Amino acid sequence: MVEADVYPVLTEIFQDVFMRDDMKLSPELTSKNVPGWDSFKQIEIIIAVEEKYNIKFHTRELDNLNNVGDLARTVAAKIQAAH
């Protein structure tokens, strides 16, 4: 799996978490760019991603997530490593 394959699923997760169908993701998107993206929303996003892909993030990995691109790359790498 490549990073680009992750974006449609991440978009769906973000739209569900923020209850906004108009949400578009980009690699540079951060919590500073999205009203209401606080630590609770961050936890919701991470849990949803873990459940969707049946993966688990380590604390160190979460500490290195600075934007949506980092999340997409990490998810793609974890899925690739599992196969």
Secondary structure, DSSP 4 states (H G I P E B T S, - for coil): --HHHHHHHHHHHHHHHHT-TT----TT--GGGSTT--HHHHHHHHHHHHHHHT----HHHHHT--SHHHHHHHHHHHHHHH-
